[in-house]
Amino acid sequence: MLRAWASGPSWQGENWHALGYNVYAHFPEFPPDGDPSNDRIGDPGSVGVGDLMVDYQQSSRDFWRLINQYHPEILVTTSRGGEIPWELEALEGGHGRHIQSDPANDWRSDGKGHLLPSKDTIPLRSWRAISTFRAGIALQSQLPLERLLTDLRGLERLHVAIDRTGTSGNYLSGFIALHGLYYNRIEPNNLSAGHIHVGRHVNAVDATAMMHATLDIILREYPAKKTCPSETDN
């Protein structure tokens, strides 16, 4: 669903839909069949390869490297969810209500030797995020949730819902989602950030259509300052 914006010769994100933004997408690949859901958590087919693979340490490093490269004004993180086809997450963080020790314990292990996100294995900004926004303290999505809910439902393609009480979870979805909202909090030039869970049964065609529509709604909500962006505007 993100391939139109993947960096490379076929990149289509320049001045996306004439809205004044360049759009880039980065994501892991899942060989050999492209489907991580039929592999056990921690196995190679589930972890993936490339940017933002399903590994706390690697995803954290990749996230800040890409942030330093693009300095995005709009940031949308996504991951595979459950039964809800298009789930807009309203909150992130807030884990560890009953854990008084190491914040790393707020996050489930990938298994197979993959490590929890400890202070010594992830960037300092990531550790600050997961250490601060826990024990009931959360960050709110900065996406235009109500507009997205209304306009996407009008497409009549997939069921759309807002998760107003839960988070993206205490596994990698919630981890990378919290990164996005923490970046929004510390970077004044970031206008909007938030996470979307894509249901496990959603096919690529529907997901692509919904992601394109979602991005268009968000970009129209935050009109670009430049009409002809350069390669560094996102």
Helices and strands as residue ranges (DSSP letters): G 3-5, G 16-18, G 36-38, H 44-47, H 56-70, E 74-80, E 86-89, E 91-93, G 103-106, H 124-132, E 138-140, H 145-153, E 160-163, H 172-186, E 192-198, H 204-221
